[in-house]
Amino acid sequence: MHPSLPRSTSATVTVFASPTSWIESDAVAQCHQVATLDGMIHVAGMPDLHPGKGAPIGAAMASTVLYPFLVGSDIGCGIAVFPIRLKRAVPERLAARFPDLDRPLDPEQDADDPAWAVLAGDVPAGHVEGLGTVGRGNHFVELARVDTVFAPDHAERLGLTAGQLVLIVHSGSRGLGERILRAHTEVHGAGPAADPAAYLAMHDAAVRWGSLNRRLMAARVAHALGAEPTAPIVDECHNLVEVRDGVYLHRKGAAPGDGRDVLVAGTRGTPSYLVAAHAGAEANHSVAHGAGRKMSRADALRRGRAKHTVEELRRTPVGSLVVCGDRQLLFEEAPTAYKRIEQVIADLVAHDLATPVATTVPLVTYKTPDVGTAPRTARLDQRRRKGRA
């Protein structure tokens, strides 16, 4: 643990990482900057802590004042895990069958798409733009296999066994969260919410929208792979604010750790860890949400181009395939751009924040449509639209 003395503020700052962990000084400095905000009580940095735009990523921040910028624009971003049954899991064949998750589902033109079956009631906030899309950055949809099971009883309660296949979906509220933050910052900048209740109402709708979007994408992929969609066994948001004990608990890249099951994402070339989280008040009841960036996107792009070819990045060290038609994104999201997930998990365990349940190993990681699969997807879309006409 890295306890950091507060600088000219009553708020405390604690970073839950070992001395050998990769924690940038800029990220710690951002934690201290946040600690100086009016009403701030405690800032907890997770072992995946890294610098963000104006506020640290991988942090949980408790305050008597609500600050929308500490949640950011991707309100409701999270990771969900869906069991999936397939007769054969051949990555090369399955990668070509992933649908185009850059193309949104249109409630009218795609009214007969079977993925809509996961929608119960109305679309939150009536926001129909971007439904069923994954977005950019570190978002992904992944077909993975359960590998090592550390806690068989816990895994069994979730219905998981070694060798089982799962879909992992990481995405958020797309344009809805961005719209909510922009409306605030245009008037108040990085200042507090003038009407916390009004912000929370919009925020809560975006959180529900993000969860629905993950379900829609999982259903789209399941149908494309010839499987039946399932309900998620894990679905935890890591960009949100909640009112806890009368205090606003902001999480930016930090998952709820109060008795939840959380998928802590590795990279597309390393395992991810499903953990049972049991973090207390000192960690603001939160755990890490992933490996955390070690390099900026610009550095990853520059270094990656010097070391790797595009084809090398399409096949990962664990033998999985990456579907990504955006070459720049391939380099920006290379496994080497991230911290070691094993160290992040070790830090969570060492500080008694979480207990590993199982690992998942990627088979196919989808980022954006690939040039090889996009034409096929487009043809299928065309046929379907002609059939409706």
VENHUBEL-V617314 format. One record per residue. N is the residue number from 1. RES is the residue in one small letter. SS is DSSP state (~ for helix, > for strand, _ for the rest). NEAR is the number of other C-alpha atoms within 12 Angstrom. Layout:
BEGIN
n->N res->RES ss->SS near->NEAR
n->N res->RES ss->SS near->NEAR
END
This chain:
BEGIN
n->1 res->m ss->_ near->26
n->2 res->h ss->> near->23
n->3 res->p ss->> near->22
n->4 res->s ss->> near->24
n->5 res->l ss->_ near->20
n->6 res->p ss->_ near->24
n->7 res->r ss->_ near->18
n->8 res->s ss->_ near->14
n->9 res->t ss->_ near->21
n->10 res->s ss->_ near->20
n->11 res->a ss->_ near->28
n->12 res->t ss->> near->34
n->13 res->v ss->> near->38
n->14 res->t ss->> near->34
n->15 res->v ss->> near->46
n->16 res->f ss->_ near->44
n->17 res->a ss->_ near->37
n->18 res->s ss->_ near->25
n->19 res->p ss->_ near->15
n->20 res->t ss->_ near->17
n->21 res->s ss->_ near->30
n->22 res->w ss->_ near->30
n->23 res->i ss->_ near->39
n->24 res->e ss->_ near->29
n->25 res->s ss->~ near->19
n->26 res->d ss->~ near->21
n->27 res->a ss->~ near->34
n->28 res->v ss->~ near->38
n->29 res->a ss->~ near->29
n->30 res->q ss->~ near->33
n->31 res->c ss->~ near->46
n->32 res->h ss->~ near->37
n->33 res->q ss->~ near->28
n->34 res->v ss->~ near->42
n->35 res->a ss->~ near->36
n->36 res->t ss->_ near->24
n->37 res->l ss->_ near->33
n->38 res->d ss->_ near->21
n->39 res->g ss->_ near->25
n->40 res->m ss->> near->33
n->41 res->i ss->> near->33
n->42 res->h ss->> near->40
n->43 res->v ss->> near->53
n->44 res->a ss->> near->53
n->45 res->g ss->> near->56
n->46 res->m ss->> near->57
n->47 res->p ss->> near->53
n->48 res->d ss->> near->48
n->49 res->l ss->> near->46
n->50 res->h ss->> near->42
n->51 res->p ss->_ near->31
n->52 res->g ss->_ near->30
n->53 res->k ss->_ near->18
n->54 res->g ss->_ near->23
n->55 res->a ss->_ near->36
n->56 res->p ss->_ near->44
n->57 res->i ss->> near->45
n->58 res->g ss->> near->47
n->59 res->a ss->> near->52
n->60 res->a ss->> near->54
n->61 res->m ss->> near->57
n->62 res->a ss->> near->44
n->63 res->s ss->> near->36
n->64 res->t ss->_ near->26
n->65 res->v ss->_ near->29
n->66 res->l ss->_ near->38
n->67 res->y ss->_ near->41
n->68 res->p ss->~ near->45
n->69 res->f ss->~ near->41
n->70 res->l ss->~ near->48
n->71 res->v ss->_ near->47
n->72 res->g ss->_ near->39
n->73 res->s ss->_ near->31
n->74 res->d ss->_ near->41
n->75 res->i ss->_ near->44
n->76 res->g ss->_ near->48
n->77 res->c ss->_ near->49
n->78 res->g ss->> near->49
n->79 res->i ss->> near->51
n->80 res->a ss->> near->44
n->81 res->v ss->> near->45
n->82 res->f ss->> near->40
n->83 res->p ss->> near->35
n->84 res->i ss->_ near->36
n->85 res->r ss->_ near->24
n->86 res->l ss->_ near->26
n->87 res->k ss->_ near->12
n->88 res->r ss->_ near->16
n->89 res->a ss->_ near->26
n->90 res->v ss->_ near->22
n->91 res->p ss->~ near->30
n->92 res->e ss->~ near->22
n->93 res->r ss->~ near->18
n->94 res->l ss->~ near->32
n->95 res->a ss->~ near->38
n->96 res->a ss->_ near->29
n->97 res->r ss->_ near->34
n->98 res->f ss->_ near->43
n->99 res->p ss->_ near->42
n->100 res->d ss->_ near->38
n->101 res->l ss->_ near->41
n->102 res->d ss->_ near->32
n->103 res->r ss->_ near->23
n->104 res->p ss->_ near->27
n->105 res->l ss->_ near->31
n->106 res->d ss->_ near->20
n->107 res->p ss->_ near->22
n->108 res->e ss->_ near->13
n->109 res->q ss->_ near->17
n->110 res->d ss->_ near->24
n->111 res->a ss->_ near->16
n->112 res->d ss->_ near->16
n->113 res->d ss->_ near->27
n->114 res->p ss->~ near->23
n->115 res->a ss->~ near->34
n->116 res->w ss->~ near->29
n->117 res->a ss->~ near->22
n->118 res->v ss->~ near->26
n->119 res->l ss->_ near->26
n->120 res->a ss->_ near->14
n->121 res->g ss->_ near->13
n->122 res->d ss->_ near->16
n->123 res->v ss->_ near->28
n->124 res->p ss->~ near->28
n->125 res->a ss->~ near->25
n->126 res->g ss->~ near->17
n->127 res->h ss->_ near->28
n->128 res->v ss->_ near->25
n->129 res->e ss->_ near->24
n->130 res->g ss->_ near->31
n->131 res->l ss->_ near->38
n->132 res->g ss->_ near->44
n->133 res->t ss->_ near->42
n->134 res->v ss->_ near->44
n->135 res->g ss->_ near->34
n->136 res->r ss->_ near->28
n->137 res->g ss->_ near->26
n->138 res->n ss->_ near->40
n->139 res->h ss->_ near->36
n->140 res->f ss->> near->43
n->141 res->v ss->> near->52
n->142 res->e ss->> near->50
n->143 res->l ss->> near->44
n->144 res->a ss->> near->46
n->145 res->r ss->> near->38
n->146 res->v ss->> near->34
n->147 res->d ss->> near->28
n->148 res->t ss->> near->23
n->149 res->v ss->> near->27
n->150 res->f ss->_ near->23
n->151 res->a ss->_ near->22
n->152 res->p ss->~ near->20
n->153 res->d ss->~ near->15
n->154 res->h ss->~ near->21
n->155 res->a ss->~ near->28
n->156 res->e ss->~ near->17
n->157 res->r ss->~ near->14
n->158 res->l ss->_ near->27
n->159 res->g ss->_ near->23
n->160 res->l ss->_ near->33
n->161 res->t ss->_ near->26
n->162 res->a ss->_ near->23
n->163 res->g ss->_ near->23
n->164 res->q ss->_ near->32
n->165 res->l ss->> near->33
n->166 res->v ss->> near->46
n->167 res->l ss->> near->48
n->168 res->i ss->> near->51
n->169 res->v ss->> near->50
n->170 res->h ss->> near->51
n->171 res->s ss->> near->49
n->172 res->g ss->_ near->50
n->173 res->s ss->_ near->48
n->174 res->r ss->_ near->40
n->175 res->g ss->~ near->30
n->176 res->l ss->~ near->36
n->177 res->g ss->~ near->40
n->178 res->e ss->~ near->26
n->179 res->r ss->~ near->24
n->180 res->i ss->~ near->35
n->181 res->l ss->~ near->34
n->182 res->r ss->~ near->22
n->183 res->a ss->~ near->21
n->184 res->h ss->~ near->29
n->185 res->t ss->~ near->22
n->186 res->e ss->~ near->15
n->187 res->v ss->~ near->14
n->188 res->h ss->~ near->17
n->189 res->g ss->_ near->18
n->190 res->a ss->_ near->25
n->191 res->g ss->_ near->23
n->192 res->p ss->_ near->27
n->193 res->a ss->_ near->30
n->194 res->a ss->_ near->20
n->195 res->d ss->_ near->17
n->196 res->p ss->~ near->24
n->197 res->a ss->~ near->17
n->198 res->a ss->~ near->16
n->199 res->y ss->~ near->30
n->200 res->l ss->~ near->29
n->201 res->a ss->~ near->18
n->202 res->m ss->~ near->33
n->203 res->h ss->~ near->41
n->204 res->d ss->~ near->30
n->205 res->a ss->~ near->28
n->206 res->a ss->~ near->43
n->207 res->v ss->~ near->40
n->208 res->r ss->~ near->35
n->209 res->w ss->~ near->42
n->210 res->g ss->~ near->47
n->211 res->s ss->~ near->41
n->212 res->l ss->~ near->45
n->213 res->n ss->~ near->47
n->214 res->r ss->~ near->51
n->215 res->r ss->~ near->44
n->216 res->l ss->~ near->42
n->217 res->m ss->~ near->54
n->218 res->a ss->~ near->49
n->219 res->a ss->~ near->41
n->220 res->r ss->~ near->40
n->221 res->v ss->~ near->43
n->222 res->a ss->~ near->35
n->223 res->h ss->~ near->26
n->224 res->a ss->~ near->28
n->225 res->l ss->_ near->29
n->226 res->g ss->_ near->20
n->227 res->a ss->_ near->27
n->228 res->e ss->_ near->23
n->229 res->p ss->_ near->31
n->230 res->t ss->_ near->28
n->231 res->a ss->_ near->28
n->232 res->p ss->> near->31
n->233 res->i ss->> near->28
n->234 res->v ss->> near->35
n->235 res->d ss->> near->38
n->236 res->e ss->> near->45
n->237 res->c ss->> near->47
n->238 res->h ss->_ near->46
n->239 res->n ss->> near->46
n->240 res->l ss->> near->47
n->241 res->v ss->> near->47
n->242 res->e ss->> near->40
n->243 res->v ss->> near->22
n->244 res->r ss->> near->18
n->245 res->d ss->_ near->13
n->246 res->g ss->_ near->12
n->247 res->v ss->> near->22
n->248 res->y ss->> near->33
n->249 res->l ss->> near->40
n->250 res->h ss->> near->49
n->251 res->r ss->> near->50
n->252 res->k ss->> near->51
n->253 res->g ss->_ near->51
n->254 res->a ss->> near->51
n->255 res->a ss->> near->53
n->256 res->p ss->> near->47
n->257 res->g ss->_ near->36
n->258 res->d ss->> near->25
n->259 res->g ss->> near->20
n->260 res->r ss->> near->28
n->261 res->d ss->> near->39
n->262 res->v ss->> near->45
n->263 res->l ss->> near->48
n->264 res->v ss->> near->57
n->265 res->a ss->> near->51
n->266 res->g ss->_ near->43
n->267 res->t ss->_ near->44
n->268 res->r ss->_ near->46
n->269 res->g ss->_ near->35
n->270 res->t ss->_ near->33
n->271 res->p ss->_ near->37
n->272 res->s ss->> near->40
n->273 res->y ss->> near->46
n->274 res->l ss->> near->46
n->275 res->v ss->> near->44
n->276 res->a ss->> near->37
n->277 res->a ss->> near->35
n->278 res->h ss->> near->29
n->279 res->a ss->_ near->34
n->280 res->g ss->_ near->21
n->281 res->a ss->~ near->24
n->282 res->e ss->~ near->30
n->283 res->a ss->~ near->42
n->284 res->n ss->_ near->43
n->285 res->h ss->_ near->36
n->286 res->s ss->> near->52
n->287 res->v ss->> near->57
n->288 res->a ss->> near->61
n->289 res->h ss->_ near->52
n->290 res->g ss->> near->47
n->291 res->a ss->_ near->47
n->292 res->g ss->_ near->45
n->293 res->r ss->> near->41
n->294 res->k ss->_ near->35
n->295 res->m ss->_ near->28
n->296 res->s ss->_ near->26
n->297 res->r ss->~ near->25
n->298 res->a ss->~ near->19
n->299 res->d ss->~ near->21
n->300 res->a ss->~ near->26
n->301 res->l ss->~ near->26
n->302 res->r ss->~ near->20
n->303 res->r ss->~ near->21
n->304 res->g ss->~ near->28
n->305 res->r ss->~ near->22
n->306 res->a ss->~ near->12
n->307 res->k ss->~ near->16
n->308 res->h ss->_ near->23
n->309 res->t ss->_ near->18
n->310 res->v ss->~ near->26
n->311 res->e ss->~ near->18
n->312 res->e ss->~ near->22
n->313 res->l ss->~ near->34
n->314 res->r ss->~ near->36
n->315 res->r ss->> near->29
n->316 res->t ss->_ near->30
n->317 res->p ss->_ near->21
n->318 res->v ss->_ near->25
n->319 res->g ss->_ near->23
n->320 res->s ss->_ near->33
n->321 res->l ss->> near->35
n->322 res->v ss->> near->45
n->323 res->v ss->> near->43
n->324 res->c ss->_ near->41
n->325 res->g ss->_ near->27
n->326 res->d ss->_ near->23
n->327 res->r ss->~ near->27
n->328 res->q ss->~ near->26
n->329 res->l ss->~ near->35
n->330 res->l ss->~ near->42
n->331 res->f ss->~ near->38
n->332 res->e ss->~ near->34
n->333 res->e ss->_ near->44
n->334 res->a ss->_ near->46
n->335 res->p ss->~ near->37
n->336 res->t ss->~ near->33
n->337 res->a ss->~ near->32
n->338 res->y ss->> near->35
n->339 res->k ss->_ near->32
n->340 res->r ss->_ near->31
n->341 res->i ss->~ near->37
n->342 res->e ss->~ near->27
n->343 res->q ss->~ near->30
n->344 res->v ss->~ near->42
n->345 res->i ss->~ near->45
n->346 res->a ss->~ near->28
n->347 res->d ss->~ near->35
n->348 res->l ss->~ near->41
n->349 res->v ss->~ near->29
n->350 res->a ss->~ near->19
n->351 res->h ss->_ near->29
n->352 res->d ss->_ near->26
n->353 res->l ss->_ near->40
n->354 res->a ss->> near->39
n->355 res->t ss->> near->34
n->356 res->p ss->> near->34
n->357 res->v ss->> near->35
n->358 res->a ss->> near->36
n->359 res->t ss->> near->38
n->360 res->t ss->> near->42
n->361 res->v ss->> near->38
n->362 res->p ss->> near->42
n->363 res->l ss->> near->41
n->364 res->v ss->> near->42
n->365 res->t ss->> near->50
n->366 res->y ss->> near->50
n->367 res->k ss->_ near->41
n->368 res->t ss->_ near->35
n->369 res->p ss->_ near->35
n->370 res->d ss->_ near->31
n->371 res->v ss->~ near->18
n->372 res->g ss->~ near->19
n->373 res->t ss->~ near->26
n->374 res->a ss->~ near->25
n->375 res->p ss->~ near->18
n->376 res->r ss->~ near->19
n->377 res->t ss->~ near->25
n->378 res->a ss->~ near->23
n->379 res->r ss->~ near->15
n->380 res->l ss->~ near->19
n->381 res->d ss->~ near->22
n->382 res->q ss->~ near->16
n->383 res->r ss->~ near->13
n->384 res->r ss->~ near->17
n->385 res->r ss->~ near->18
n->386 res->k ss->~ near->12
n->387 res->g ss->~ near->12
n->388 res->r ss->~ near->14
n->389 res->a ss->_ near->9
END
